[in-house]
C-alpha cells in the first residue's frame, strides 16, 4: 500500500469521526507540510502557525475530500493557507516601528550561525525552497522536482550549489 493510499484511508476514516486517524495523518504529513510552508513564507514561526492552521482546515473540510491524491489535497490547503496569510499581511499596516525579524532566530548549532536567515536572504527563491524542503521537510529530491515542476537533475545541481554557497558564506563570515 502506497503512502497516498494510506493517507486516503486516513481521510476517509476521519470523515467518520475517528480521532486516531487524524493523529496518524498529522504524524505522517506535518513535517513535509511545515517544510513546504517554510519554503513559501521563509519564517520559522510563521510556518509553524500556518502548519497548525492547515491541519485545522484539513479537519474542518474533510467532508469535502473526494478520494484521490490525499497528499496533494493537503498540500493545496497548505499553499492556499500560506498565500492567504501573505495577502492578508500586505493589507495590514504595521504600527511597530522596531526592527523586524524576517526569518526567525533559528540556529542550527551552538556556533550561533543564523542558518535560516542565511538561507532566506542569500539564496535565490528556488534554491531556498529546494534546501528547506529537503533539509527541514525530509522531501526526497525527486519529490521536490515533481512539486516544483523542474527536472530532477536541476534540483540536484541547485541543491549542491546552494549548500556550497552556504558553506562558503559561513566559512568567510563566521570563520567556521
VMD Tcl script that builds the backbone (N, CA, C; Angstrom):
set m [mol new atoms 528]
animate dup $m
set s [atomselect $m all]
$s set {name element resname resid chain x y z} {
  {N N UNK 1 A 0.847 -1.177 0.000}
  {CA C UNK 1 A 0.000 0.000 0.000}
  {C C UNK 1 A 0.896 1.245 0.000}
  {N N UNK 2 A 0.616 2.181 -0.909}
  {CA C UNK 2 A 1.424 3.391 -1.010}
  {C C UNK 2 A 1.048 4.376 0.092}
  {N N UNK 3 A 1.949 5.338 0.321}
  {CA C UNK 3 A 1.665 6.377 1.319}
  {C C UNK 3 A 0.377 7.117 0.988}
  {N N UNK 4 A 0.173 7.370 -0.298}
  {CA C UNK 4 A -1.025 8.111 -0.697}
  {C C UNK 4 A -2.290 7.305 -0.410}
  {N N UNK 5 A -2.227 6.002 -0.597}
  {CA C UNK 5 A -3.389 5.158 -0.283}
  {C C UNK 5 A -3.658 5.148 1.217}
  {N N UNK 6 A -2.580 5.151 2.000}
  {CA C UNK 6 A -2.733 5.199 3.458}
  {C C UNK 6 A -3.381 6.523 3.860}
  {N N UNK 7 A -2.872 7.629 3.289}
  {CA C UNK 7 A -3.443 8.947 3.598}
  {C C UNK 7 A -4.905 9.030 3.171}
  {N N UNK 8 A -5.202 8.466 2.027}
  {CA C UNK 8 A -6.582 8.450 1.540}
  {C C UNK 8 A -7.483 7.716 2.542}
  {N N UNK 9 A -7.003 6.575 3.024}
  {CA C UNK 9 A -7.765 5.815 4.008}
  {C C UNK 9 A -7.949 6.576 5.316}
  {N N UNK 10 A -6.900 7.290 5.727}
  {CA C UNK 10 A -6.994 8.077 6.958}
  {C C UNK 10 A -8.024 9.191 6.821}
  {N N UNK 11 A -8.021 9.854 5.678}
  {CA C UNK 11 A -9.015 10.922 5.461}
  {C C UNK 11 A -10.434 10.350 5.447}
  {N N UNK 12 A -10.594 9.184 4.858}
  {CA C UNK 12 A -11.913 8.542 4.854}
  {C C UNK 12 A -12.339 8.176 6.276}
  {N N UNK 13 A -11.403 7.686 7.076}
  {CA C UNK 13 A -11.720 7.358 8.469}
  {C C UNK 13 A -12.058 8.622 9.266}
  {N N UNK 14 A -11.385 9.728 8.934}
  {CA C UNK 14 A -11.669 10.995 9.615}
  {C C UNK 14 A -13.094 11.457 9.341}
  {N N UNK 15 A -13.586 11.169 8.150}
  {CA C UNK 15 A -14.963 11.554 7.817}
  {C C UNK 15 A -15.955 10.928 8.785}
  {N N UNK 16 A -15.591 9.769 9.321}
  {CA C UNK 16 A -16.461 9.068 10.264}
  {C C UNK 16 A -16.120 9.403 11.715}
  {N N UNK 17 A -15.292 10.427 11.905}
  {CA C UNK 17 A -15.011 10.922 13.251}
  {C C UNK 17 A -13.937 10.191 14.021}
  {N N UNK 18 A -13.102 9.416 13.357}
  {CA C UNK 18 A -12.040 8.684 14.053}
  {C C UNK 18 A -10.897 9.628 14.425}
  {N N UNK 19 A -10.753 9.906 15.693}
  {CA C UNK 19 A -9.719 10.818 16.196}
  {C C UNK 19 A -8.316 10.267 15.920}
  {N N UNK 20 A -8.147 8.977 16.065}
  {CA C UNK 20 A -6.843 8.343 15.843}
  {C C UNK 20 A -6.372 8.539 14.399}
  {N N UNK 21 A -7.308 8.568 13.457}
  {CA C UNK 21 A -6.952 8.766 12.052}
  {C C UNK 21 A -6.318 10.140 11.847}
  {N N UNK 22 A -6.870 11.146 12.519}
  {CA C UNK 22 A -6.291 12.494 12.404}
  {C C UNK 22 A -4.878 12.518 12.975}
  {N N UNK 23 A -4.684 11.885 14.109}
  {CA C UNK 23 A -3.358 11.837 14.727}
  {C C UNK 23 A -2.343 11.173 13.797}
  {N N UNK 24 A -2.750 10.077 13.166}
  {CA C UNK 24 A -1.858 9.375 12.240}
  {C C UNK 24 A -1.556 10.235 11.014}
  {N N UNK 25 A -2.578 10.895 10.483}
  {CA C UNK 25 A -2.409 11.767 9.324}
  {C C UNK 25 A -1.431 12.892 9.660}
  {N N UNK 26 A -1.621 13.511 10.807}
  {CA C UNK 26 A -0.731 14.593 11.241}
  {C C UNK 26 A 0.706 14.087 11.371}
  {N N UNK 27 A 0.870 12.942 11.985}
  {CA C UNK 27 A 2.202 12.373 12.161}
  {C C UNK 27 A 2.905 12.067 10.844}
  {N N UNK 28 A 2.144 11.646 9.864}
  {CA C UNK 28 A 2.735 11.285 8.567}
  {C C UNK 28 A 3.059 12.496 7.695}
  {N N UNK 29 A 2.344 13.598 7.879}
  {CA C UNK 29 A 2.459 14.693 6.912}
  {C C UNK 29 A 2.922 16.028 7.477}
  {N N UNK 30 A 2.883 16.221 8.772}
  {CA C UNK 30 A 3.137 17.558 9.329}
  {C C UNK 30 A 4.532 18.091 9.013}
  {N N UNK 31 A 5.516 17.244 9.023}
  {CA C UNK 31 A 6.886 17.705 8.762}
  {C C UNK 31 A 7.041 18.213 7.328}
  {N N UNK 32 A 6.452 17.497 6.392}
  {CA C UNK 32 A 6.539 17.923 4.991}
  {C C UNK 32 A 5.712 19.180 4.754}
  {N N UNK 33 A 4.560 19.265 5.384}
  {CA C UNK 33 A 3.734 20.468 5.257}
  {C C UNK 33 A 4.505 21.661 5.820}
  {N N UNK 34 A 5.120 21.491 6.984}
  {CA C UNK 34 A 5.904 22.566 7.595}
  {C C UNK 34 A 7.026 23.027 6.659}
  {N N UNK 35 A 7.765 22.090 6.100}
  {CA C UNK 35 A 8.884 22.447 5.222}
  {C C UNK 35 A 8.392 23.198 3.992}
  {N N UNK 36 A 7.289 22.749 3.453}
  {CA C UNK 36 A 6.723 23.413 2.273}
  {C C UNK 36 A 6.317 24.840 2.628}
  {N N UNK 37 A 5.647 25.003 3.760}
  {CA C UNK 37 A 5.221 26.340 4.180}
  {C C UNK 37 A 6.427 27.223 4.496}
  {N N UNK 38 A 7.443 26.653 5.102}
  {CA C UNK 38 A 8.661 27.399 5.390}
  {C C UNK 38 A 9.307 27.888 4.097}
  {N N UNK 39 A 9.255 27.063 3.067}
  {CA C UNK 39 A 9.834 27.481 1.789}
  {C C UNK 39 A 9.039 28.621 1.158}
  {N N UNK 40 A 7.774 28.738 1.496}
  {CA C UNK 40 A 6.950 29.822 0.952}
  {C C UNK 40 A 7.117 31.097 1.764}
  {N N UNK 41 A 6.972 31.004 3.092}
  {CA C UNK 41 A 6.970 32.218 3.918}
  {C C UNK 41 A 8.344 32.615 4.431}
  {N N UNK 42 A 9.281 31.681 4.508}
  {CA C UNK 42 A 10.639 32.000 4.917}
  {C C UNK 42 A 10.790 32.370 6.380}
  {N N UNK 43 A 9.785 32.133 7.192}
  {CA C UNK 43 A 9.840 32.464 8.619}
  {C C UNK 43 A 9.443 31.229 9.412}
  {N N UNK 44 A 10.338 30.796 10.282}
  {CA C UNK 44 A 10.152 29.559 11.031}
  {C C UNK 44 A 8.859 29.567 11.841}
  {N N UNK 45 A 8.634 30.645 12.587}
  {CA C UNK 45 A 7.467 30.706 13.462}
  {C C UNK 45 A 6.164 30.833 12.669}
  {N N UNK 46 A 6.193 31.596 11.604}
  {CA C UNK 46 A 5.001 31.710 10.754}
  {C C UNK 46 A 4.667 30.363 10.125}
  {N N UNK 47 A 5.698 29.640 9.708}
  {CA C UNK 47 A 5.475 28.317 9.108}
  {C C UNK 47 A 4.863 27.361 10.124}
  {N N UNK 48 A 5.296 27.461 11.388}
  {CA C UNK 48 A 4.699 26.629 12.436}
  {C C UNK 48 A 3.212 26.952 12.593}
  {N N UNK 49 A 2.898 28.244 12.669}
  {CA C UNK 49 A 1.499 28.661 12.812}
  {C C UNK 49 A 0.661 28.220 11.609}
  {N N UNK 50 A 1.211 28.397 10.423}
  {CA C UNK 50 A 0.482 28.021 9.211}
  {C C UNK 50 A 0.288 26.516 9.099}
  {N N UNK 51 A 1.240 25.757 9.627}
  {CA C UNK 51 A 1.086 24.295 9.648}
  {C C UNK 51 A -0.120 23.925 10.497}
  {N N UNK 52 A -0.223 24.536 11.658}
  {CA C UNK 52 A -1.375 24.262 12.527}
  {C C UNK 52 A -2.678 24.695 11.850}
  {N N UNK 53 A -2.660 25.868 11.223}
  {CA C UNK 53 A -3.848 26.354 10.516}
  {C C UNK 53 A -4.249 25.394 9.393}
  {N N UNK 54 A -3.245 24.859 8.718}
  {CA C UNK 54 A -3.508 23.914 7.628}
  {C C UNK 54 A -4.250 22.686 8.144}
  {N N UNK 55 A -3.769 22.129 9.257}
  {CA C UNK 55 A -4.399 20.912 9.763}
  {C C UNK 55 A -5.774 21.183 10.383}
  {N N UNK 56 A -5.983 22.378 10.867}
  {CA C UNK 56 A -7.334 22.753 11.314}
  {C C UNK 56 A -8.272 22.755 10.108}
  {N N UNK 57 A -7.794 23.323 8.994}
  {CA C UNK 57 A -8.621 23.369 7.777}
  {C C UNK 57 A -8.843 21.976 7.195}
  {N N UNK 58 A -7.818 21.123 7.279}
  {CA C UNK 58 A -7.984 19.739 6.806}
  {C C UNK 58 A -9.102 19.080 7.596}
  {N N UNK 59 A -9.052 19.252 8.900}
  {CA C UNK 59 A -10.068 18.640 9.769}
  {C C UNK 59 A -11.462 19.207 9.486}
  {N N UNK 60 A -11.542 20.526 9.297}
  {CA C UNK 60 A -12.833 21.175 9.055}
  {C C UNK 60 A -13.427 20.811 7.693}
  {N N UNK 61 A -12.560 20.524 6.724}
  {CA C UNK 61 A -13.021 20.298 5.357}
  {C C UNK 61 A -12.927 18.849 4.904}
  {N N UNK 62 A -12.688 17.935 5.814}
  {CA C UNK 62 A -12.512 16.534 5.442}
  {C C UNK 62 A -13.746 15.992 4.707}
  {N N UNK 63 A -14.920 16.504 5.019}
  {CA C UNK 63 A -16.134 16.046 4.335}
  {C C UNK 63 A -16.134 16.399 2.844}
  {N N UNK 64 A -15.358 17.402 2.471}
  {CA C UNK 64 A -15.282 17.823 1.063}
  {C C UNK 64 A -14.256 17.011 0.271}
  {N N UNK 65 A -13.419 16.258 0.982}
  {CA C UNK 65 A -12.388 15.466 0.309}
  {C C UNK 65 A -13.016 14.326 -0.472}
  {N N UNK 66 A -12.568 14.189 -1.718}
  {CA C UNK 66 A -13.002 13.064 -2.554}
  {C C UNK 66 A -11.768 12.205 -2.801}
  {N N UNK 67 A -11.914 10.909 -2.652}
  {CA C UNK 67 A -10.770 10.004 -2.798}
  {C C UNK 67 A -9.956 10.345 -4.036}
  {N N UNK 68 A -8.668 10.231 -3.879}
  {CA C UNK 68 A -7.748 10.559 -4.967}
  {C C UNK 68 A -6.364 10.760 -4.403}
  {N N UNK 69 A -5.766 11.905 -4.696}
  {CA C UNK 69 A -4.428 12.203 -4.231}
  {C C UNK 69 A -4.505 12.989 -2.922}
  {N N UNK 70 A -4.502 12.279 -1.820}
  {CA C UNK 70 A -4.682 12.871 -0.492}
  {C C UNK 70 A -3.573 13.868 -0.158}
  {N N UNK 71 A -2.335 13.512 -0.451}
  {CA C UNK 71 A -1.227 14.402 -0.108}
  {C C UNK 71 A -1.318 15.698 -0.897}
  {N N UNK 72 A -1.664 15.611 -2.163}
  {CA C UNK 72 A -1.814 16.821 -2.985}
  {C C UNK 72 A -2.931 17.698 -2.432}
  {N N UNK 73 A -4.011 17.084 -1.956}
  {CA C UNK 73 A -5.129 17.835 -1.379}
  {C C UNK 73 A -4.673 18.595 -0.135}
  {N N UNK 74 A -3.912 17.929 0.724}
  {CA C UNK 74 A -3.396 18.562 1.939}
  {C C UNK 74 A -2.435 19.695 1.586}
  {N N UNK 75 A -1.547 19.445 0.633}
  {CA C UNK 75 A -0.571 20.471 0.245}
  {C C UNK 75 A -1.255 21.673 -0.414}
  {N N UNK 76 A -2.336 21.451 -1.135}
  {CA C UNK 76 A -3.077 22.563 -1.727}
  {C C UNK 76 A -3.691 23.430 -0.636}
  {N N UNK 77 A -4.205 22.785 0.406}
  {CA C UNK 77 A -4.738 23.543 1.544}
  {C C UNK 77 A -3.613 24.357 2.187}
  {N N UNK 78 A -2.442 23.747 2.344}
  {CA C UNK 78 A -1.294 24.447 2.928}
  {C C UNK 78 A -0.906 25.649 2.068}
  {N N UNK 79 A -0.822 25.440 0.785}
  {CA C UNK 79 A -0.447 26.518 -0.141}
  {C C UNK 79 A -1.459 27.659 -0.060}
  {N N UNK 80 A -2.742 27.333 -0.108}
  {CA C UNK 80 A -3.779 28.365 -0.037}
  {C C UNK 80 A -3.724 29.109 1.291}
  {N N UNK 81 A -3.479 28.377 2.365}
  {CA C UNK 81 A -3.374 28.984 3.691}
  {C C UNK 81 A -2.216 29.976 3.728}
  {N N UNK 82 A -1.073 29.583 3.172}
  {CA C UNK 82 A 0.109 30.457 3.170}
  {C C UNK 82 A -0.144 31.717 2.344}
  {N N UNK 83 A -0.660 31.552 1.148}
  {CA C UNK 83 A -0.860 32.727 0.294}
  {C C UNK 83 A -1.977 33.626 0.810}
  {N N UNK 84 A -2.972 33.067 1.448}
  {CA C UNK 84 A -3.995 33.902 2.085}
  {C C UNK 84 A -3.380 34.751 3.196}
  {N N UNK 85 A -2.511 34.148 3.979}
  {CA C UNK 85 A -1.839 34.878 5.054}
  {C C UNK 85 A -0.928 35.961 4.490}
  {N N UNK 86 A -0.190 35.648 3.451}
  {CA C UNK 86 A 0.696 36.638 2.825}
  {C C UNK 86 A -0.130 37.819 2.311}
  {N N UNK 87 A -1.225 37.531 1.649}
  {CA C UNK 87 A -2.087 38.599 1.124}
  {C C UNK 87 A -2.703 39.415 2.252}
  {N N UNK 88 A -3.079 38.764 3.341}
  {CA C UNK 88 A -3.656 39.471 4.474}
  {C C UNK 88 A -2.621 40.407 5.089}
  {N N UNK 89 A -1.381 39.954 5.186}
  {CA C UNK 89 A -0.322 40.785 5.770}
  {C C UNK 89 A -0.014 42.000 4.910}
  {N N UNK 90 A -0.191 41.870 3.603}
  {CA C UNK 90 A 0.043 43.003 2.708}
  {C C UNK 90 A -0.957 44.121 2.970}
  {N N UNK 91 A -2.144 43.748 3.429}
  {CA C UNK 91 A -3.187 44.743 3.682}
  {C C UNK 91 A -3.069 45.382 5.050}
  {N N UNK 92 A -2.269 44.802 5.944}
  {CA C UNK 92 A -2.127 45.313 7.305}
  {C C UNK 92 A -0.990 46.334 7.336}
  {N N UNK 93 A -1.240 47.466 7.957}
  {CA C UNK 93 A -0.212 48.496 8.107}
  {C C UNK 93 A 0.443 48.300 9.468}
  {N N UNK 94 A 1.738 47.997 9.490}
  {CA C UNK 94 A 2.400 47.758 10.776}
  {C C UNK 94 A 2.475 49.036 11.607}
  {N N UNK 95 A 2.296 48.905 12.899}
  {CA C UNK 95 A 2.397 50.058 13.791}
  {C C UNK 95 A 3.629 49.978 14.668}
  {N N UNK 96 A 4.319 48.863 14.637}
  {CA C UNK 96 A 5.539 48.700 15.407}
  {C C UNK 96 A 6.699 49.091 14.510}
  {N N UNK 97 A 7.420 50.136 14.893}
  {CA C UNK 97 A 8.482 50.620 14.028}
  {C C UNK 97 A 9.850 50.093 14.434}
  {N N UNK 98 A 9.861 49.108 15.304}
  {CA C UNK 98 A 11.116 48.492 15.718}
  {C C UNK 98 A 11.656 47.584 14.624}
  {N N UNK 99 A 12.838 47.050 14.848}
  {CA C UNK 99 A 13.461 46.154 13.881}
  {C C UNK 99 A 12.684 44.846 13.796}
  {N N UNK 100 A 12.415 44.406 12.602}
  {CA C UNK 100 A 11.640 43.194 12.390}
  {C C UNK 100 A 12.558 42.008 12.105}
  {N N UNK 101 A 12.198 40.867 12.659}
  {CA C UNK 101 A 12.918 39.627 12.412}
  {C C UNK 101 A 12.199 38.909 11.285}
  {N N UNK 102 A 12.728 38.981 10.094}
  {CA C UNK 102 A 12.031 38.459 8.915}
  {C C UNK 102 A 12.155 36.948 8.761}
  {N N UNK 103 A 13.194 36.351 9.299}
  {CA C UNK 103 A 13.384 34.916 9.064}
  {C C UNK 103 A 13.403 34.105 10.341}
  {N N UNK 104 A 13.078 34.679 11.464}
  {CA C UNK 104 A 13.132 33.926 12.711}
  {C C UNK 104 A 14.545 33.902 13.249}
  {N N UNK 105 A 14.751 33.310 14.387}
  {CA C UNK 105 A 16.074 33.285 15.001}
  {C C UNK 105 A 16.598 31.859 15.102}
  {N N UNK 106 A 16.142 30.995 14.240}
  {CA C UNK 106 A 16.521 29.595 14.279}
  {C C UNK 106 A 18.020 29.432 14.041}
  {N N UNK 107 A 18.666 28.746 14.917}
  {CA C UNK 107 A 20.094 28.471 14.783}
  {C C UNK 107 A 20.269 26.959 14.711}
  {N N UNK 108 A 21.180 26.515 13.856}
  {CA C UNK 108 A 21.320 25.078 13.658}
  {C C UNK 108 A 22.253 24.442 14.690}
  {N N UNK 109 A 23.126 25.223 15.307}
  {CA C UNK 109 A 24.031 24.660 16.305}
  {C C UNK 109 A 24.476 25.739 17.289}
  {N N UNK 110 A 25.429 25.387 18.153}
  {CA C UNK 110 A 25.895 26.304 19.188}
  {C C UNK 110 A 26.767 27.422 18.651}
  {N N UNK 111 A 27.166 27.370 17.392}
  {CA C UNK 111 A 28.068 28.382 16.843}
  {C C UNK 111 A 27.358 29.702 16.588}
  {N N UNK 112 A 26.043 29.733 16.800}
  {CA C UNK 112 A 25.239 30.939 16.635}
  {C C UNK 112 A 25.204 31.452 15.196}
  {N N UNK 113 A 25.385 30.569 14.247}
  {CA C UNK 113 A 25.257 30.936 12.843}
  {C C UNK 113 A 23.766 30.941 12.506}
  {N N UNK 114 A 23.238 32.068 12.044}
  {CA C UNK 114 A 21.802 32.140 11.718}
  {C C UNK 114 A 21.527 31.466 10.366}
  {N N UNK 115 A 21.525 30.159 10.369}
  {CA C UNK 115 A 21.433 29.388 9.133}
  {C C UNK 115 A 20.156 29.703 8.366}
  {N N UNK 116 A 19.043 29.730 9.052}
  {CA C UNK 116 A 17.780 30.006 8.367}
  {C C UNK 116 A 17.788 31.397 7.746}
  {N N UNK 117 A 18.366 32.362 8.458}
  {CA C UNK 117 A 18.466 33.712 7.916}
  {C C UNK 117 A 19.328 33.719 6.660}
  {N N UNK 118 A 20.435 32.995 6.697}
  {CA C UNK 118 A 21.305 32.914 5.525}
  {C C UNK 118 A 20.575 32.271 4.347}
  {N N UNK 119 A 19.851 31.208 4.628}
  {CA C UNK 119 A 19.087 30.543 3.566}
  {C C UNK 119 A 18.057 31.509 3.002}
  {N N UNK 120 A 17.386 32.239 3.875}
  {CA C UNK 120 A 16.327 33.148 3.448}
  {C C UNK 120 A 16.806 34.383 2.722}
  {N N UNK 121 A 18.015 34.853 3.044}
  {CA C UNK 121 A 18.480 36.113 2.456}
  {C C UNK 121 A 19.555 35.956 1.390}
  {N N UNK 122 A 20.253 34.843 1.394}
  {CA C UNK 122 A 21.386 34.723 0.487}
  {C C UNK 122 A 21.156 33.770 -0.684}
  {N N UNK 123 A 20.085 33.004 -0.637}
  {CA C UNK 123 A 19.812 32.068 -1.720}
  {C C UNK 123 A 18.665 32.571 -2.583}
  {N N UNK 124 A 18.708 32.228 -3.856}
  {CA C UNK 124 A 17.591 32.537 -4.745}
  {C C UNK 124 A 16.355 31.792 -4.252}
  {N N UNK 125 A 15.183 32.256 -4.647}
  {CA C UNK 125 A 13.935 31.679 -4.153}
  {C C UNK 125 A 13.840 30.181 -4.432}
  {N N UNK 126 A 14.149 29.756 -5.641}
  {CA C UNK 126 A 14.046 28.330 -5.978}
  {C C UNK 126 A 15.038 27.518 -5.162}
  {N N UNK 127 A 16.271 28.024 -5.028}
  {CA C UNK 127 A 17.282 27.318 -4.237}
  {C C UNK 127 A 16.843 27.227 -2.780}
  {N N UNK 128 A 16.274 28.309 -2.253}
  {CA C UNK 128 A 15.787 28.327 -0.864}
  {C C UNK 128 A 14.717 27.257 -0.665}
  {N N UNK 129 A 13.774 27.176 -1.597}
  {CA C UNK 129 A 12.710 26.176 -1.496}
  {C C UNK 129 A 13.288 24.770 -1.513}
  {N N UNK 130 A 14.217 24.523 -2.426}
  {CA C UNK 130 A 14.815 23.189 -2.547}
  {C C UNK 130 A 15.523 22.800 -1.253}
  {N N UNK 131 A 16.335 23.701 -0.719}
  {CA C UNK 131 A 17.101 23.403 0.500}
  {C C UNK 131 A 16.167 23.174 1.681}
  {N N UNK 132 A 15.197 24.059 1.867}
  {CA C UNK 132 A 14.294 23.924 3.010}
  {C C UNK 132 A 13.417 22.685 2.900}
  {N N UNK 133 A 12.924 22.400 1.710}
  {CA C UNK 133 A 12.078 21.218 1.548}
  {C C UNK 133 A 12.869 19.947 1.836}
  {N N UNK 134 A 14.135 19.930 1.407}
  {CA C UNK 134 A 14.951 18.726 1.611}
  {C C UNK 134 A 15.418 18.597 3.064}
  {N N UNK 135 A 15.984 19.661 3.613}
  {CA C UNK 135 A 16.562 19.568 4.957}
  {C C UNK 135 A 15.513 19.593 6.060}
  {N N UNK 136 A 14.543 20.488 5.968}
  {CA C UNK 136 A 13.548 20.604 7.038}
  {C C UNK 136 A 12.413 19.615 6.886}
  {N N UNK 137 A 11.993 19.408 5.650}
  {CA C UNK 137 A 10.815 18.579 5.440}
  {C C UNK 137 A 11.094 17.133 5.129}
  {N N UNK 138 A 12.342 16.822 4.835}
  {CA C UNK 138 A 12.665 15.446 4.522}
  {C C UNK 138 A 12.181 15.003 3.146}
  {N N UNK 139 A 11.826 15.969 2.290}
  {CA C UNK 139 A 11.407 15.620 0.936}
  {C C UNK 139 A 12.592 15.023 0.189}
  {N N UNK 140 A 12.327 14.024 -0.615}
  {CA C UNK 140 A 13.351 13.465 -1.491}
  {C C UNK 140 A 13.485 14.401 -2.688}
  {N N UNK 141 A 14.661 14.371 -3.313}
  {CA C UNK 141 A 14.907 15.277 -4.440}
  {C C UNK 141 A 13.891 15.062 -5.562}
  {N N UNK 142 A 13.503 13.827 -5.808}
  {CA C UNK 142 A 12.523 13.587 -6.879}
  {C C UNK 142 A 11.148 14.151 -6.522}
  {N N UNK 143 A 10.810 14.155 -5.216}
  {CA C UNK 143 A 9.547 14.758 -4.773}
  {C C UNK 143 A 9.595 16.272 -4.962}
  {N N UNK 144 A 10.735 16.864 -4.657}
  {CA C UNK 144 A 10.904 18.302 -4.830}
  {C C UNK 144 A 10.794 18.648 -6.314}
  {N N UNK 145 A 11.440 17.852 -7.151}
  {CA C UNK 145 A 11.379 18.091 -8.596}
  {C C UNK 145 A 9.933 18.057 -9.081}
  {N N UNK 146 A 9.191 17.085 -8.609}
  {CA C UNK 146 A 7.791 16.956 -9.007}
  {C C UNK 146 A 6.964 18.136 -8.494}
  {N N UNK 147 A 7.141 18.496 -7.219}
  {CA C UNK 147 A 6.378 19.599 -6.628}
  {C C UNK 147 A 6.671 20.935 -7.295}
  {N N UNK 148 A 7.942 21.179 -7.615}
  {CA C UNK 148 A 8.322 22.467 -8.198}
  {C C UNK 148 A 8.250 22.469 -9.725}
  {N N UNK 149 A 8.056 21.293 -10.319}
  {CA C UNK 149 A 7.936 21.204 -11.773}
  {C C UNK 149 A 9.236 21.469 -12.513}
  {N N UNK 150 A 10.357 21.029 -11.923}
  {CA C UNK 150 A 11.650 21.173 -12.587}
  {C C UNK 150 A 12.340 19.815 -12.621}
  {N N UNK 151 A 13.250 19.610 -13.591}
  {CA C UNK 151 A 13.898 18.303 -13.722}
  {C C UNK 151 A 14.712 17.913 -12.478}
  {N N UNK 152 A 14.764 16.614 -12.215}
  {CA C UNK 152 A 15.494 16.087 -11.067}
  {C C UNK 152 A 16.958 16.525 -11.094}
  {N N UNK 153 A 17.591 16.449 -12.261}
  {CA C UNK 153 A 18.992 16.857 -12.379}
  {C C UNK 153 A 19.205 18.308 -11.976}
  {N N UNK 154 A 18.264 19.161 -12.323}
  {CA C UNK 154 A 18.342 20.574 -11.968}
  {C C UNK 154 A 18.201 20.748 -10.461}
  {N N UNK 155 A 17.285 19.995 -9.852}
  {CA C UNK 155 A 17.117 20.058 -8.396}
  {C C UNK 155 A 18.407 19.644 -7.707}
  {N N UNK 156 A 18.999 18.545 -8.131}
  {CA C UNK 156 A 20.246 18.068 -7.518}
  {C C UNK 156 A 21.366 19.089 -7.683}
  {N N UNK 157 A 21.505 19.655 -8.872}
  {CA C UNK 157 A 22.547 20.639 -9.138}
  {C C UNK 157 A 22.341 21.887 -8.279}
  {N N UNK 158 A 21.100 22.389 -8.249}
  {CA C UNK 158 A 20.808 23.613 -7.482}
  {C C UNK 158 A 20.994 23.372 -5.981}
  {N N UNK 159 A 20.597 22.203 -5.491}
  {CA C UNK 159 A 20.770 21.880 -4.072}
  {C C UNK 159 A 22.260 21.891 -3.709}
  {N N UNK 160 A 23.060 21.182 -4.485}
  {CA C UNK 160 A 24.500 21.111 -4.209}
  {C C UNK 160 A 25.154 22.483 -4.306}
  {N N UNK 161 A 24.753 23.277 -5.299}
  {CA C UNK 161 A 25.291 24.631 -5.459}
  {C C UNK 161 A 24.913 25.495 -4.255}
  {N N UNK 162 A 23.679 25.387 -3.800}
  {CA C UNK 162 A 23.212 26.181 -2.657}
  {C C UNK 162 A 23.964 25.805 -1.383}
  {N N UNK 163 A 24.168 24.529 -1.152}
  {CA C UNK 163 A 24.896 24.082 0.039}
  {C C UNK 163 A 26.333 24.591 0.001}
  {N N UNK 164 A 26.967 24.522 -1.162}
  {CA C UNK 164 A 28.336 25.033 -1.278}
  {C C UNK 164 A 28.377 26.541 -1.043}
  {N N UNK 165 A 27.374 27.250 -1.530}
  {CA C UNK 165 A 27.287 28.697 -1.304}
  {C C UNK 165 A 27.169 28.996 0.184}
  {N N UNK 166 A 26.292 28.266 0.875}
  {CA C UNK 166 A 26.129 28.466 2.318}
  {C C UNK 166 A 27.413 28.149 3.072}
  {N N UNK 167 A 28.084 27.058 2.692}
  {CA C UNK 167 A 29.337 26.690 3.352}
  {C C UNK 167 A 30.385 27.784 3.177}
  {N N UNK 168 A 30.446 28.362 1.978}
  {CA C UNK 168 A 31.406 29.423 1.693}
  {C C UNK 168 A 31.092 30.666 2.528}
  {N N UNK 169 A 29.830 31.037 2.614}
  {CA C UNK 169 A 29.420 32.208 3.406}
  {C C UNK 169 A 29.759 31.997 4.878}
  {N N UNK 170 A 29.429 30.819 5.400}
  {CA C UNK 170 A 29.696 30.524 6.814}
  {C C UNK 170 A 31.196 30.546 7.096}
  {N N UNK 171 A 31.980 30.004 6.182}
  {CA C UNK 171 A 33.430 29.994 6.365}
  {C C UNK 171 A 33.999 31.408 6.338}
  {N N UNK 172 A 33.548 32.210 5.363}
  {CA C UNK 172 A 34.082 33.570 5.221}
  {C C UNK 172 A 33.599 34.516 6.330}
  {N N UNK 173 A 32.333 34.430 6.674}
  {CA C UNK 173 A 31.754 35.405 7.604}
  {C C UNK 173 A 31.800 34.973 9.066}
  {N N UNK 174 A 31.851 33.671 9.320}
  {CA C UNK 174 A 31.805 33.180 10.698}
  {C C UNK 174 A 33.059 32.383 11.077}
  {N N UNK 175 A 33.951 32.195 10.119}
  {CA C UNK 175 A 35.208 31.513 10.387}
  {C C UNK 175 A 35.068 30.061 10.774}
  {N N UNK 176 A 34.011 29.416 10.310}
  {CA C UNK 176 A 33.795 28.013 10.660}
  {C C UNK 176 A 34.037 27.109 9.473}
}
mol reanalyze $m
mol bondsrecalc $m
mol representation Tube
mol addrep $m
